[in-house]
Each structure stands twice: as structure tokens, then as C-alpha cells.
């Protein structure tokens, strides 16, 4: 990961990288895994890339996938995709 935006068209690895970043942040900073994710929001600059996003989503969430929303929006800094998620944990 360089932090630099990926050039178009959206390659599958870019989409997987975005889901992987979400998984990394949940694990490293929250001690959580993807199994606790209940909602995913995916923002893309080109909705025609939905099939790529959908395939990556299926790979990251093969069992009991969370709700998701995919929207085409203009993204800053030349980004092609942005992924956000909500995870639920029980209080101790």
C-alpha cells in the first residue's frame, strides 16, 4: 500500500485492498474481525465497476454477509473507491 490513488479502471486488487484496510483497522485498533461487521458502505467513482466490487465483497464476507450500499459519487484526490463499515460489539 502506497496510499496513492489507483489508476482506472478499477482492478480487483484495489477493491480487495480497500476491504483489507477495513479489516486491518478493525483488528489493529478495535480488536474486532469482519464477522462483527453489520453494514458496509462502498463509494465508487464509476458504478460500472459494480461487478468487481461485488466479487470482492463476496470474497471478504463469504458467510452471512452484512448489509451494504454501493453508490457512485465523486471522490477526492483521484480516489476510485472508498469503503466504510459499521461493526457491533456487546458491551462487557
The first five atom37 places (N, CA, C, CB, O) and aatype in JSON, in Angstrom:
{
  "aatype": [20, 20, 20, 20, 20, 20, 20, 20, 20, 20, 20, 20, 20, 20, 20, 20, 20, 20, 20, 20, 20, 20, 20, 20, 20, 20, 20, 20, 20, 20, 20, 20, 20, 20, 20, 20, 20, 20, 20, 20, 20, 20, 20, 20, 20, 20, 20, 20, 20, 20, 20, 20, 20, 20, 20, 20, 20, 20, 20, 20, 20, 20, 20, 20, 20, 20, 20, 20, 20, 20, 20, 20, 20, 20, 20, 20, 20, 20, 20, 20, 20, 20, 20, 20, 20, 20, 20, 20, 20, 20, 20, 20],
  "atom_mask": [
    [1, 1, 1, 1, 1],
    [1, 1, 1, 1, 1],
    [1, 1, 1, 1, 1],
    [1, 1, 1, 1, 1],
    [1, 1, 1, 1, 1],
    [1, 1, 1, 1, 1],
    [1, 1, 1, 1, 1],
    [1, 1, 1, 1, 1],
    [1, 1, 1, 1, 1],
    [1, 1, 1, 1, 1],
    [1, 1, 1, 1, 1],
    [1, 1, 1, 1, 1],
    [1, 1, 1, 1, 1],
    [1, 1, 1, 1, 1],
    [1, 1, 1, 1, 1],
    [1, 1, 1, 1, 1],
    [1, 1, 1, 1, 1],
    [1, 1, 1, 1, 1],
    [1, 1, 1, 1, 1],
    [1, 1, 1, 1, 1],
    [1, 1, 1, 1, 1],
    [1, 1, 1, 1, 1],
    [1, 1, 1, 1, 1],
    [1, 1, 1, 1, 1],
    [1, 1, 1, 1, 1],
    [1, 1, 1, 1, 1],
    [1, 1, 1, 1, 1],
    [1, 1, 1, 1, 1],
    [1, 1, 1, 1, 1],
    [1, 1, 1, 1, 1],
    [1, 1, 1, 1, 1],
    [1, 1, 1, 1, 1],
    [1, 1, 1, 1, 1],
    [1, 1, 1, 1, 1],
    [1, 1, 1, 1, 1],
    [1, 1, 1, 1, 1],
    [1, 1, 1, 1, 1],
    [1, 1, 1, 1, 1],
    [1, 1, 1, 1, 1],
    [1, 1, 1, 1, 1],
    [1, 1, 1, 1, 1],
    [1, 1, 1, 1, 1],
    [1, 1, 1, 1, 1],
    [1, 1, 1, 1, 1],
    [1, 1, 1, 1, 1],
    [1, 1, 1, 1, 1],
    [1, 1, 1, 1, 1],
    [1, 1, 1, 1, 1],
    [1, 1, 1, 1, 1],
    [1, 1, 1, 1, 1],
    [1, 1, 1, 1, 1],
    [1, 1, 1, 1, 1],
    [1, 1, 1, 1, 1],
    [1, 1, 1, 1, 1],
    [1, 1, 1, 1, 1],
    [1, 1, 1, 1, 1],
    [1, 1, 1, 1, 1],
    [1, 1, 1, 1, 1],
    [1, 1, 1, 1, 1],
    [1, 1, 1, 1, 1],
    [1, 1, 1, 1, 1],
    [1, 1, 1, 1, 1],
    [1, 1, 1, 1, 1],
    [1, 1, 1, 1, 1],
    [1, 1, 1, 1, 1],
    [1, 1, 1, 1, 1],
    [1, 1, 1, 1, 1],
    [1, 1, 1, 1, 1],
    [1, 1, 1, 1, 1],
    [1, 1, 1, 1, 1],
    [1, 1, 1, 1, 1],
    [1, 1, 1, 1, 1],
    [1, 1, 1, 1, 1],
    [1, 1, 1, 1, 1],
    [1, 1, 1, 1, 1],
    [1, 1, 1, 1, 1],
    [1, 1, 1, 1, 1],
    [1, 1, 1, 1, 1],
    [1, 1, 1, 1, 1],
    [1, 1, 1, 1, 1],
    [1, 1, 1, 1, 1],
    [1, 1, 1, 1, 1],
    [1, 1, 1, 1, 1],
    [1, 1, 1, 1, 1],
    [1, 1, 1, 1, 1],
    [1, 1, 1, 1, 1],
    [1, 1, 1, 1, 1],
    [1, 1, 1, 1, 1],
    [1, 1, 1, 1, 1],
    [1, 1, 1, 1, 1],
    [1, 1, 1, 1, 1],
    [1, 1, 1, 1, 1]
  ],
  "atom_positions": [
    [[0.83, -1.17, 0.0], [0.0, 0.0, 0.0], [0.88, 1.24, 0.0], [-0.95, 0.0, 1.2], [1.73, 1.42, 0.87]],
    [[0.66, 2.08, -0.97], [1.43, 3.32, -1.04], [0.63, 4.51, -0.54], [1.9, 3.56, -2.45], [1.21, 5.56, -0.24]],
    [[-0.68, 4.37, -0.47], [-1.52, 5.5, -0.11], [-1.9, 6.34, -1.32], [-0.82, 6.36, 0.9], [-2.72, 7.24, -1.21]],
    [[-1.3, 6.05, -2.48], [-1.61, 6.78, -3.7], [-2.85, 6.19, -4.36], [-0.41, 6.75, -4.68], [-3.06, 4.98, -4.3]],
    [[-3.68, 7.02, -4.96], [-4.86, 6.51, -5.66], [-4.47, 5.57, -6.8], [-5.7, 7.67, -6.21], [-3.43, 5.74, -7.44]],
    [[-5.31, 4.57, -7.04], [-5.07, 3.62, -8.13], [-5.56, 4.22, -9.44], [-5.76, 2.27, -7.85], [-6.55, 4.94, -9.45]],
    [[-4.88, 3.93, -10.55], [-5.35, 4.43, -11.85], [-6.54, 3.63, -12.33], [-4.22, 4.38, -12.89], [-6.66, 2.45, -11.98]],
    [[-7.44, 4.22, -13.13], [-8.56, 3.46, -13.69], [-8.06, 2.5, -14.75], [-9.62, 4.41, -14.29], [-6.96, 2.71, -15.25]],
    [[-8.8, 1.45, -15.13], [-10.03, 1.02, -14.49], [-9.75, 0.36, -13.15], [-10.8, 0.07, -15.39], [-8.6, 0.04, -12.84]],
    [[-10.77, 0.17, -12.37], [-10.63, -0.35, -11.02], [-10.24, -1.82, -11.04], [-11.93, -0.15, -10.24], [-11.08, -2.67, -11.35]],
    [[-8.99, -2.16, -10.71], [-8.6, -3.57, -10.7], [-9.12, -4.27, -9.45], [-7.07, -3.7, -10.79], [-9.28, -3.63, -8.41]],
    [[-9.39, -5.57, -9.52], [-9.91, -6.3, -8.35], [-9.03, -6.12, -7.11], [-10.04, -7.77, -8.67], [-9.55, -6.03, -6.0]],
    [[-7.71, -6.08, -7.28], [-6.83, -5.96, -6.12], [-7.08, -4.66, -5.37], [-5.37, -6.05, -6.55], [-6.94, -4.62, -4.15]],
    [[-7.44, -3.59, -6.07], [-7.73, -2.33, -5.39], [-8.94, -2.48, -4.49], [-7.95, -1.21, -6.42], [-8.93, -1.99, -3.36]],
    [[-9.97, -3.13, -4.98], [-11.17, -3.34, -4.18], [-10.86, -4.22, -2.98], [-12.28, -3.96, -5.03], [-11.29, -3.91, -1.87]],
    [[-10.13, -5.29, -3.19], [-9.73, -6.16, -2.08], [-8.88, -5.38, -1.09], [-8.97, -7.39, -2.58], [-9.04, -5.55, 0.12]],
    [[-7.98, -4.54, -1.58], [-7.16, -3.72, -0.68], [-8.03, -2.85, 0.21], [-6.19, -2.85, -1.49], [-7.74, -2.71, 1.4]],
    [[-9.08, -2.26, -0.34], [-9.96, -1.41, 0.46], [-10.67, -2.21, 1.54], [-10.98, -0.71, -0.43], [-10.74, -1.76, 2.69]],
    [[-11.19, -3.38, 1.2], [-11.82, -4.23, 2.21], [-10.77, -4.68, 3.23], [-12.51, -5.46, 1.55], [-11.04, -4.75, 4.43]],
    [[-9.57, -4.98, 2.75], [-8.48, -5.39, 3.64], [-8.08, -4.31, 4.62], [-7.27, -5.8, 2.83], [-7.75, -4.59, 5.77]],
    [[-8.11, -3.06, 4.17], [-7.81, -1.94, 5.07], [-8.84, -1.86, 6.18], [-7.77, -0.6, 4.3], [-8.5, -1.63, 7.34]],
    [[-10.11, -2.06, 5.83], [-11.16, -2.05, 6.84], [-10.92, -3.17, 7.86], [-12.56, -2.21, 6.18], [-11.05, -2.97, 9.06]],
    [[-10.57, -4.35, 7.35], [-10.29, -5.48, 8.24], [-9.09, -5.18, 9.13], [-10.03, -6.76, 7.41], [-9.12, -5.5, 10.32]],
    [[-8.04, -4.57, 8.58], [-6.84, -4.22, 9.34], [-7.17, -3.22, 10.45], [-5.76, -3.63, 8.4], [-6.75, -3.41, 11.6]],
    [[-7.91, -2.19, 10.12], [-8.26, -1.17, 11.12], [-9.12, -1.76, 12.23], [-8.99, 0.01, 10.46], [-8.89, -1.49, 13.41]],
    [[-10.11, -2.58, 11.85], [-10.95, -3.22, 12.86], [-10.12, -4.09, 13.8], [-12.04, -4.06, 12.19], [-10.32, -4.07, 15.01]],
    [[-9.18, -4.85, 13.23], [-8.36, -5.75, 14.03], [-7.34, -5.02, 14.88], [-7.65, -6.72, 13.15], [-7.25, -5.26, 16.09]],
    [[-6.57, -4.14, 14.27], [-5.47, -3.49, 14.98], [-5.95, -2.5, 16.03], [-4.58, -2.77, 13.99], [-5.44, -2.49, 17.16]],
    [[-6.91, -1.68, 15.69], [-7.3, -0.6, 16.59], [-8.52, -0.92, 17.45], [-7.57, 0.62, 15.79], [-8.75, -0.26, 18.47]],
    [[-9.29, -1.92, 17.05], [-10.52, -2.21, 17.8], [-10.55, -3.64, 18.34], [-11.72, -1.98, 16.92], [-11.42, -3.97, 19.15]],
    [[-9.62, -4.48, 17.9], [-9.62, -5.88, 18.34], [-10.81, -6.66, 17.82], [-9.61, -5.94, 19.85], [-11.26, -7.6, 18.46]],
    [[-11.33, -6.27, 16.65], [-12.51, -6.91, 16.07], [-12.18, -7.57, 14.75], [-13.63, -5.89, 15.89], [-11.13, -7.32, 14.17]],
    [[-13.09, -8.41, 14.27], [-12.92, -9.05, 12.97], [-14.1, -8.71, 12.07], [-12.78, -10.57, 13.12], [-15.07, -8.09, 12.5]],
    [[-14.02, -9.14, 10.84], [-15.07, -8.85, 9.86], [-16.39, -9.52, 10.21], [-14.63, -9.29, 8.5], [-17.44, -9.11, 9.72]],
    [[-16.36, -10.56, 11.04], [-17.61, -11.25, 11.39], [-18.55, -10.35, 12.19], [-17.3, -12.52, 12.19], [-19.74, -10.64, 12.27]],
    [[-18.04, -9.28, 12.77], [-18.88, -8.36, 13.55], [-19.4, -7.19, 12.72], [-18.09, -7.83, 14.73], [-20.14, -6.34, 13.23]],
    [[-19.02, -7.13, 11.45], [-19.48, -6.05, 10.58], [-20.94, -6.3, 10.2], [-18.58, -5.94, 9.3], [-21.3, -7.39, 9.75]],
    [[-21.77, -5.27, 10.39], [-23.19, -5.39, 10.08], [-23.62, -4.53, 8.89], [-24.01, -5.03, 11.28], [-24.7, -4.72, 8.34]],
    [[-22.77, -3.59, 8.5], [-23.11, -2.71, 7.39], [-21.83, -2.23, 6.72], [-23.96, -1.52, 7.87], [-20.87, -1.87, 7.39]],
    [[-21.83, -2.22, 5.39], [-20.7, -1.73, 4.61], [-21.22, -0.71, 3.6], [-19.96, -2.91, 3.88], [-22.21, -0.94, 2.91]],
    [[-20.54, 0.43, 3.54], [-20.85, 1.45, 2.55], [-19.67, 1.55, 1.6], [-21.16, 2.83, 3.22], [-18.54, 1.8, 2.03]],
    [[-19.92, 1.36, 0.32], [-18.87, 1.43, -0.7], [-19.2, 2.59, -1.63], [-18.76, 0.07, -1.49], [-20.27, 2.63, -2.24]],
    [[-18.26, 3.51, -1.74], [-18.4, 4.64, -2.65], [-17.43, 4.43, -3.81], [-18.14, 5.99, -1.92], [-16.24, 4.2, -3.59]],
    [[-17.94, 4.51, -5.02], [-17.1, 4.33, -6.22], [-17.31, 5.51, -7.16], [-17.43, 2.99, -6.93], [-18.36, 6.15, -7.15]],
    [[-16.31, 5.79, -7.96], [-16.44, 6.87, -8.94], [-17.09, 6.4, -10.23], [-15.08, 7.48, -9.23], [-17.53, 7.21, -11.05]],
    [[-17.15, 5.08, -10.43], [-17.74, 4.53, -11.65], [-18.56, 3.3, -11.31], [-16.64, 4.18, -12.7], [-18.0, 2.23, -11.05]],
    [[-19.89, 3.43, -11.31], [-20.77, 2.34, -10.92], [-20.68, 1.15, -11.86], [-22.21, 2.83, -10.85], [-21.13, 0.05, -11.53]],
    [[-20.11, 1.35, -13.05], [-19.95, 0.21, -13.96], [-18.95, -0.8, -13.41], [-19.5, 0.69, -15.35], [-18.85, -1.92, -13.92]],
    [[-18.22, -0.42, -12.37], [-17.27, -1.32, -11.7], [-17.95, -2.16, -10.62], [-16.12, -0.53, -11.09], [-17.27, -2.83, -9.83]],
    [[-19.29, -2.13, -10.57], [-20.02, -2.83, -9.51], [-19.68, -4.31, -9.44], [-21.5, -2.66, -9.71], [-19.56, -4.86, -8.35]],
    [[-19.52, -4.97, -10.59], [-19.22, -6.4, -10.59], [-17.92, -6.7, -9.85], [-19.13, -6.92, -12.03], [-17.83, -7.7, -9.13]],
    [[-16.92, -5.85, -10.01], [-15.64, -6.02, -9.32], [-15.83, -5.85, -7.82], [-14.59, -5.01, -9.84], [-15.32, -6.63, -7.02]],
    [[-16.57, -4.81, -7.45], [-16.86, -4.55, -6.03], [-17.64, -5.71, -5.44], [-17.64, -3.23, -5.85], [-17.34, -6.16, -4.33]],
    [[-18.63, -6.2, -6.16], [-19.47, -7.3, -5.69], [-18.66, -8.57, -5.49], [-20.61, -7.55, -6.67], [-18.85, -9.28, -4.5]],
    [[-17.76, -8.88, -6.41], [-16.92, -10.07, -6.29], [-16.01, -9.98, -5.06], [-16.08, -10.26, -7.56], [-15.87, -10.95, -4.32]],
    [[-15.4, -8.82, -4.86], [-14.53, -8.64, -3.7], [-15.33, -8.73, -2.4], [-13.81, -7.28, -3.78], [-14.86, -9.3, -1.42]],
    [[-16.53, -8.18, -2.4], [-17.4, -8.24, -1.22], [-17.68, -9.7, -0.87], [-18.73, -7.49, -1.48], [-17.61, -10.08, 0.3]],
    [[-17.98, -10.52, -1.87], [-18.24, -11.94, -1.65], [-17.03, -12.68, -1.11], [-18.69, -12.57, -2.93], [-17.18, -13.62, -0.31]],
    [[-15.84, -12.28, -1.53], [-14.62, -12.92, -1.02], [-14.34, -12.52, 0.43], [-13.43, -12.56, -1.91], [-13.88, -13.34, 1.22]],
    [[-14.6, -11.27, 0.76], [-14.33, -10.8, 2.12], [-15.38, -11.26, 3.11], [-14.23, -9.29, 2.14], [-15.09, -11.44, 4.3]],
    [[-16.61, -11.45, 2.64], [-17.72, -11.85, 3.51], [-18.41, -13.08, 2.9], [-18.75, -10.67, 3.69], [-19.54, -12.98, 2.42]],
    [[-17.74, -14.25, 2.93], [-18.3, -15.43, 2.27], [-19.5, -16.05, 3.0], [-17.23, -16.48, 2.12], [-20.32, -16.74, 2.38]],
    [[-19.61, -15.79, 4.3], [-20.7, -16.36, 5.1], [-21.41, -15.22, 5.81], [-20.16, -17.41, 6.12], [-20.77, -14.35, 6.4]],
    [[-22.72, -15.21, 5.76], [-23.54, -14.19, 6.41], [-23.02, -12.78, 6.15], [-23.59, -14.45, 7.9], [-22.6, -12.08, 7.07]],
    [[-23.04, -12.35, 4.9], [-22.54, -11.01, 4.58], [-23.4, -9.93, 5.22], [-22.49, -10.81, 3.06], [-24.6, -10.1, 5.39]],
    [[-22.77, -8.82, 5.57], [-23.53, -7.71, 6.15], [-24.32, -6.96, 5.08], [-22.58, -6.74, 6.87], [-24.13, -7.17, 3.88]],
    [[-25.21, -6.1, 5.53], [-25.92, -5.21, 4.6], [-24.88, -4.32, 3.93], [-27.02, -4.35, 5.33], [-23.83, -4.03, 4.51]],
    [[-25.19, -3.89, 2.72], [-24.24, -3.0, 2.06], [-24.97, -2.04, 1.16], [-23.2, -3.79, 1.26], [-26.1, -2.27, 0.72]],
    [[-24.29, -0.94, 0.89], [-24.79, 0.06, -0.02], [-23.61, 0.46, -0.91], [-25.4, 1.29, 0.73], [-22.52, 0.74, -0.41]],
    [[-23.84, 0.48, -2.21], [-22.81, 0.91, -3.16], [-23.38, 2.11, -3.91], [-22.41, -0.26, -4.15], [-24.47, 2.05, -4.47]],
    [[-22.62, 3.2, -3.91], [-23.07, 4.42, -4.57], [-21.96, 5.01, -5.43], [-23.54, 5.45, -3.54], [-20.78, 4.94, -5.08]],
    [[-22.36, 5.58, -6.55], [-21.41, 6.32, -7.39], [-21.38, 7.76, -6.92], [-21.79, 6.23, -8.91], [-22.42, 8.42, -6.85]],
    [[-20.19, 8.24, -6.59], [-20.01, 9.62, -6.11], [-18.66, 10.13, -6.6], [-20.11, 9.69, -4.55], [-17.77, 9.34, -6.91]],
    [[-18.5, 11.44, -6.67], [-17.15, 11.97, -6.93], [-16.33, 11.85, -5.65], [-17.21, 13.46, -7.43], [-16.78, 12.26, -4.59]],
    [[-15.14, 11.3, -5.75], [-14.27, 11.15, -4.59], [-13.08, 12.09, -4.71], [-13.78, 9.69, -4.44], [-12.65, 12.4, -5.83]],
    [[-12.56, 12.55, -3.6], [-11.43, 13.49, -3.64], [-10.11, 12.81, -3.98], [-11.3, 14.19, -2.31], [-10.0, 11.59, -3.92]],
    [[-9.13, 13.6, -4.33], [-7.74, 13.16, -4.52], [-7.57, 12.07, -5.56], [-7.2, 12.68, -3.21], [-6.58, 11.33, -5.51]],
    [[-8.48, 11.95, -6.49], [-8.35, 10.93, -7.52], [-8.67, 9.52, -7.06], [-6.98, 10.96, -8.06], [-8.38, 8.56, -7.76]],
    [[-9.27, 9.39, -5.88], [-9.63, 8.06, -5.4], [-10.7, 7.45, -6.29], [-10.13, 8.13, -3.94], [-11.52, 8.15, -6.86]],
    [[-10.67, 6.12, -6.41], [-11.67, 5.4, -7.19], [-12.69, 4.69, -6.32], [-10.99, 4.41, -8.1], [-13.8, 4.42, -6.76]],
    [[-12.3, 4.38, -5.08], [-13.18, 3.63, -4.18], [-12.89, 4.03, -2.74], [-13.0, 2.11, -4.37], [-11.76, 4.34, -2.37]],
    [[-13.95, 4.02, -1.94], [-13.82, 4.25, -0.5], [-14.78, 3.28, 0.19], [-14.13, 5.75, -0.12], [-15.93, 3.15, -0.22]],
    [[-14.3, 2.61, 1.23], [-15.1, 1.61, 1.94], [-15.19, 2.02, 3.4], [-14.5, 0.19, 1.79], [-14.18, 2.32, 4.03]],
    [[-16.41, 2.02, 3.92], [-16.63, 2.26, 5.34], [-17.49, 1.14, 5.89], [-17.29, 3.64, 5.59], [-18.3, 0.57, 5.16]],
    [[-17.33, 0.83, 7.16], [-18.15, -0.24, 7.72], [-18.53, 0.06, 9.16], [-17.4, -1.58, 7.65], [-17.9, 0.87, 9.85]],
    [[-19.59, -0.6, 9.6], [-20.07, -0.5, 10.97], [-20.02, -1.9, 11.56], [-21.53, 0.11, 11.04], [-20.52, -2.85, 10.97]],
    [[-19.4, -2.02, 12.73], [-19.34, -3.29, 13.44], [-20.02, -3.13, 14.79], [-17.87, -3.77, 13.61], [-19.93, -2.07, 15.41]],
    [[-20.68, -4.16, 15.23], [-21.37, -4.12, 16.52], [-20.68, -5.07, 17.48], [-22.87, -4.47, 16.36], [-20.37, -6.22, 17.14]],
    [[-20.46, -4.58, 18.68], [-19.88, -5.42, 19.74], [-20.76, -5.31, 20.97], [-18.41, -5.0, 20.08], [-21.41, -4.29, 21.19]],
    [[-20.76, -6.36, 21.75], [-21.5, -6.34, 23.0], [-20.63, -5.64, 24.05], [-21.9, -7.79, 23.46], [-19.41, -5.8, 24.07]],
    [[-21.29, -4.87, 24.9], [-20.52, -4.22, 25.96], [-20.17, -5.25, 27.03], [-21.31, -3.04, 26.57], [-20.92, -6.19, 27.29]],
    [[-19.01, -5.06, 27.64], [-18.55, -6.03, 28.64], [-19.1, -5.69, 30.0], [-17.02, -6.07, 28.7], [-18.82, -6.39, 30.97]]
  ]
}
